[in-house]
Amino acid sequence: MAVVSTGLSLAGIRGDFFNRFSQVTTYYQELTTPIPSTTGTERHRFLGATPQMREWGTGRLARGLNAESYDVENQEYEATIEVDRKEIEDDQLGQIRIRVNELADTAATHKDYLLEALFANGHSAGFVAYDGHPFFSDAHESQNSGVQSNLVAATAVDADNPTEAEWKTSMTAAIAAMMQLKNDKGDRMRISADGLICVVPPTMLFTALQALDVALVGGGTDPIRQNVLQGAARVISLPGLTATDVWFLCKVNTTVRPFIYQERTPLEFQALEQGSEEAFKRNKFLYGVRARYTLTYGYWQYAMKVTFTGGE
């Protein structure tokens, strides 16, 4: 009895998948702190500020840390494609490889998809920071910090289409608001204006790029002058951000970033091909991926939500 050669091997298809997977542009790595997970649920503790340096005086003074925490459960994710055996017999190997590459695209960008939801829903109940308030809130408070906010209001003639000048004004306001935040001991956090990423919706991408990339501003009745915001931040656009009047300022050169990527089981690629039960009973070959991880919130102090409202 003749055995049909598929022209494919699991090793070859796996190689194609991970080669494509490694080439896909993703952004979650820049915005999250990676934390390995060893159980189904991890408890994240936010210990508050470390003590400020002091004169030695009569000796060391040990001060406790403020422990705020919440539990984060790992989620299980999968994606599977089904290929009819006849497609392989009819020499459709190129099409199958395209579908496997599309599976790699989907798997690679899934964490960005989850990150978009954290941004978009961060003001809602249930999407909370370690202090129990919504991640984007004007009611953040820890011990002696006082009530604080990571919400910034900005004005534009057209809130859904801010001009370059209006966007730059909102940028300076967001940086200033972040730099004035206090820790749980009531001291300034001493946040510097570097290591910044602006996360914008697609409709705002080129306005933000122009605002931060151009070297000189002015012209007409205004004198030409240096653009002090040139190179102040990197700009990225996430397609799942659909609110056209909102953008986010994030600081990422920190020990704990605005978001956390918690990984329990790395991505696995598996296949049921020639000789499998699926192939024997249903004439179907299956190719799929599986992983366990989750994305959650880190320090709200390193993420500002900027919302435009229409001007008069």
C-alpha positions as CSV (number, residue, x, y, z in Angstrom):
1,M,0.0,0.0,0.0
2,A,1.4,3.4,-1.0
3,V,2.1,5.9,1.6
4,V,1.4,9.5,0.6
5,S,4.4,11.8,1.2
6,T,3.2,15.2,2.4
7,G,6.4,17.0,1.5
8,L,6.2,18.6,5.0
9,S,7.9,17.6,8.2
10,L,7.0,18.8,11.7
11,A,10.6,20.0,12.1
12,G,10.4,22.0,8.9
13,I,7.0,23.5,9.6
14,R,8.1,24.3,13.2
15,G,11.2,26.0,11.8
16,D,9.0,28.1,9.4
17,F,6.7,29.1,12.2
18,F,9.4,30.2,14.7
19,N,11.4,31.9,11.9
20,R,8.3,34.0,11.1
21,F,7.4,34.4,14.8
22,S,10.8,36.0,15.5
23,Q,10.4,38.5,12.6
24,V,7.1,40.0,13.7
25,T,7.3,43.5,15.1
26,T,5.8,43.7,18.6
27,Y,5.8,46.3,21.3
28,Y,4.9,44.7,24.6
29,Q,8.6,44.0,25.5
30,E,9.3,47.7,25.7
31,L,6.3,48.5,28.0
32,T,6.3,45.5,30.4
33,T,8.6,44.1,33.1
34,P,9.0,40.3,32.4
35,I,8.3,38.1,35.5
36,P,8.6,34.3,35.3
37,S,5.8,32.4,36.9
38,T,6.1,29.1,38.7
39,T,2.4,28.6,39.8
40,G,-1.0,29.1,38.4
41,T,-1.4,32.4,40.3
42,E,1.3,34.9,41.3
43,R,1.0,37.5,44.0
44,H,2.5,40.8,43.0
45,R,3.7,42.9,45.9
46,F,4.4,46.6,45.6
47,L,6.5,47.5,48.6
48,G,6.5,51.2,48.3
49,A,9.5,53.5,48.3
50,T,12.8,52.6,49.7
51,P,14.1,54.9,52.5
52,Q,15.9,58.1,51.5
53,M,19.6,58.4,52.4
54,R,20.1,60.1,55.8
55,E,23.0,61.1,57.9
56,W,24.4,58.2,59.9
57,G,23.8,60.0,63.2
58,T,23.4,57.5,66.0
59,G,23.4,54.5,63.6
60,R,21.2,52.7,61.1
61,L,17.4,53.3,61.2
62,A,15.6,50.4,59.6
63,R,12.2,51.4,58.2
64,G,9.5,48.9,57.0
65,L,8.1,48.8,53.5
66,N,4.5,49.4,52.6
67,A,3.2,46.1,51.2
68,E,0.3,46.4,48.7
69,S,-0.5,43.4,46.6
70,Y,-2.8,41.6,44.3
71,D,-3.1,38.1,42.8
72,V,-2.8,37.5,39.0
73,E,-3.8,34.3,37.5
74,N,-2.1,32.9,34.4
75,Q,-4.3,32.4,31.4
76,E,-4.1,29.6,28.8
77,Y,-4.1,30.5,25.2
78,E,-4.2,28.5,22.0
79,A,-4.7,28.9,18.2
80,T,-5.1,26.0,15.8
81,I,-5.5,25.7,12.0
82,E,-6.9,22.6,10.2
83,V,-5.6,21.5,6.8
84,D,-7.4,19.0,4.6
85,R,-5.2,16.2,3.4
86,K,-6.4,16.7,-0.1
87,E,-4.8,20.2,-0.1
88,I,-1.4,18.5,0.5
89,E,-2.1,15.8,-2.1
90,D,-3.0,18.5,-4.6
91,D,0.4,20.2,-4.1
92,Q,-0.8,23.2,-2.1
93,L,2.3,23.2,0.2
94,G,2.9,26.9,-0.4
95,Q,-0.6,27.8,0.7
96,I,-0.2,25.8,3.9
97,R,3.1,27.5,4.7
98,I,1.3,30.8,4.3
99,R,-1.3,29.8,6.8
100,V,1.3,28.6,9.3
101,N,3.1,32.0,8.9
102,E,-0.2,33.8,9.5
103,L,-0.6,31.7,12.7
104,A,2.9,32.9,13.7
105,D,1.7,36.5,13.1
106,T,-1.3,36.0,15.3
107,A,0.6,34.3,18.1
108,A,3.4,36.9,18.1
109,T,1.0,39.9,18.3
110,H,-1.3,38.5,20.9
111,K,0.5,40.1,23.8
112,D,0.2,43.5,22.1
113,Y,-3.5,42.7,21.8
114,L,-3.8,42.1,25.5
115,L,-1.7,45.3,26.2
116,E,-4.2,47.3,24.1
117,A,-7.0,46.1,26.3
118,L,-5.1,47.2,29.4
119,F,-4.6,50.7,27.9
120,A,-8.2,51.0,26.6
121,N,-9.9,49.8,29.8
122,G,-7.5,51.1,32.4
123,H,-10.0,53.7,33.6
124,S,-12.8,51.1,34.2
125,A,-13.8,49.2,37.3
126,G,-12.0,45.8,37.5
127,F,-8.9,47.1,35.7
128,V,-7.2,48.1,38.9
129,A,-3.7,49.1,40.0
130,Y,-2.0,47.7,43.1
131,D,-3.8,50.4,45.3
132,G,-7.3,49.1,44.3
133,H,-8.2,52.0,42.1
134,P,-8.5,51.9,38.3
135,F,-5.1,52.0,36.8
136,F,-5.9,55.4,35.2
137,S,-7.5,57.3,38.0
138,D,-7.5,60.6,39.9
139,A,-7.9,58.8,43.2
140,H,-4.6,57.1,43.7
141,E,-3.3,57.2,47.2
142,S,-0.8,55.2,49.3
143,Q,-0.1,56.0,52.9
144,N,1.4,59.6,52.9
145,S,1.3,60.2,49.2
146,G,-1.9,62.2,49.3
147,V,-4.5,61.8,46.5
148,Q,-2.8,61.7,43.1
149,S,-3.8,61.4,39.4
150,N,-2.3,59.9,36.3
151,L,-5.0,61.6,34.1
152,V,-4.1,64.6,32.1
153,A,-6.7,66.9,30.4
154,A,-5.7,68.6,27.1
155,T,-7.5,71.0,24.8
156,A,-7.8,71.0,21.1
157,V,-10.1,72.7,18.7
158,D,-10.9,69.3,17.3
159,A,-10.4,66.7,20.0
160,D,-10.3,63.9,17.5
161,N,-7.7,65.6,15.4
162,P,-5.3,67.7,17.5
163,T,-2.8,69.9,15.8
164,E,0.9,69.4,16.2
165,A,1.1,72.4,18.5
166,E,-1.8,71.2,20.6
167,W,-0.3,67.7,20.8
168,K,3.1,69.2,22.0
169,T,1.3,71.2,24.7
170,S,-0.3,68.0,25.9
171,M,3.1,66.2,25.9
172,T,4.7,68.9,28.1
173,A,1.7,68.7,30.5
174,A,1.9,64.9,30.8
175,I,5.7,65.0,31.5
176,A,5.2,67.7,34.1
177,A,2.4,65.8,35.8
178,M,4.5,62.6,36.0
179,M,7.5,64.4,37.4
180,Q,5.5,65.8,40.3
181,L,4.2,62.5,41.7
182,K,5.0,61.5,45.2
183,N,5.7,58.1,46.8
184,D,4.0,56.5,49.8
185,K,6.3,58.5,52.1
186,G,5.1,61.8,50.7
187,D,8.4,62.5,48.9
188,R,8.8,63.3,45.2
189,M,9.5,60.2,43.3
190,R,12.2,62.1,41.3
191,I,11.0,60.8,38.0
192,S,13.2,62.1,35.2
193,A,12.0,63.1,31.7
194,D,13.8,60.3,29.9
195,G,13.1,56.7,28.8
196,L,9.7,57.9,27.6
197,I,7.3,56.2,25.1
198,C,4.2,57.8,23.6
199,V,1.6,55.2,22.8
200,V,-0.9,56.7,20.3
201,P,-3.8,55.5,18.2
202,P,-3.2,55.2,14.5
203,T,-5.0,58.5,13.8
204,M,-2.5,60.4,15.9
205,L,0.7,58.7,14.8
206,F,2.0,61.2,12.3
207,T,1.1,64.2,14.4
208,A,3.1,62.8,17.3
209,L,6.0,61.8,15.0
210,Q,6.1,65.3,13.5
211,A,5.9,66.9,17.0
212,L,8.9,64.9,18.3
213,D,11.1,64.5,15.2
214,V,11.2,67.9,13.6
215,A,14.3,70.0,14.7
216,L,12.9,73.5,14.2
217,V,9.5,75.0,14.7
218,G,7.9,78.3,13.8
219,G,7.6,80.2,10.6
220,G,5.3,82.8,9.2
221,T,4.7,85.4,11.9
222,D,6.5,83.2,14.5
223,P,10.3,83.2,14.8
224,I,12.1,80.0,13.9
225,R,13.3,78.3,17.1
226,Q,14.6,74.9,18.3
227,N,12.0,72.2,19.0
228,V,12.8,71.4,22.6
229,L,10.7,68.2,22.4
230,Q,12.8,66.7,19.5
231,G,13.8,63.2,20.5
232,A,12.1,63.5,23.9
233,A,10.3,60.2,23.5
234,R,9.8,57.2,21.1
235,V,6.4,57.0,19.4
236,I,4.5,53.7,18.8
237,S,1.0,53.1,17.6
238,L,-1.2,50.2,18.6
239,P,-4.0,49.5,16.1
240,G,-6.4,48.4,18.8
241,L,-6.5,51.8,20.4
242,T,-9.7,53.1,18.8
243,A,-10.3,56.3,20.9
244,T,-9.0,59.1,18.6
245,D,-8.9,61.7,21.4
246,V,-6.6,59.7,23.8
247,W,-2.9,58.9,24.0
248,F,-0.6,57.6,26.7
249,L,2.8,58.6,28.0
250,C,4.9,55.8,29.5
251,K,8.2,55.7,31.3
252,V,10.1,52.4,30.7
253,N,13.7,52.8,31.9
254,T,12.6,51.8,35.4
255,T,12.9,48.7,37.6
256,V,9.1,48.0,37.3
257,R,7.5,49.3,34.2
258,P,3.9,50.4,33.8
259,F,2.9,46.8,32.8
260,I,3.9,43.3,33.8
261,Y,4.3,40.3,31.5
262,Q,3.9,37.2,33.6
263,E,4.9,33.9,31.8
264,R,4.1,30.4,33.0
265,T,4.6,28.3,29.9
266,P,6.4,29.6,26.8
267,L,4.8,29.3,23.4
268,E,4.7,25.7,22.1
269,F,4.1,24.7,18.4
270,Q,2.6,21.2,17.9
271,A,1.2,19.3,14.9
272,L,-0.9,16.2,14.1
273,E,0.1,15.1,10.7
274,Q,0.5,11.9,8.7
275,G,-0.1,8.9,10.9
276,S,-2.1,10.7,13.5
277,E,-5.6,9.8,14.6
278,E,-7.0,13.0,13.1
279,A,-5.4,12.2,9.7
280,F,-6.6,8.6,9.8
281,K,-10.2,9.3,10.8
282,R,-10.9,12.7,9.3
283,N,-8.2,13.3,6.7
284,K,-7.2,16.4,8.6
285,F,-3.8,17.7,9.6
286,L,-3.7,20.1,12.6
287,Y,-1.1,22.8,13.4
288,G,-1.5,24.7,16.6
289,V,0.2,26.8,19.3
290,R,-0.3,26.9,23.1
291,A,1.0,29.1,25.9
292,R,0.2,30.2,29.4
293,Y,0.8,33.8,30.4
294,T,-0.9,37.1,31.3
295,L,-0.3,40.8,31.2
296,T,-1.2,43.0,34.1
297,Y,-0.6,46.4,35.5
298,G,2.7,47.5,37.2
299,Y,3.3,51.0,38.5
300,W,0.6,53.5,37.5
301,Q,3.0,56.3,38.2
302,Y,4.8,55.5,35.0
303,A,1.8,55.8,32.7
304,M,-0.2,59.0,32.1
305,K,-3.5,59.0,30.1
306,V,-3.9,62.2,28.1
307,T,-7.5,63.0,26.9
308,F,-8.3,65.9,24.5
309,T,-11.5,67.9,24.8
310,G,-12.8,70.3,22.3
311,G,-11.8,73.9,22.7
312,E,-14.0,77.0,22.4
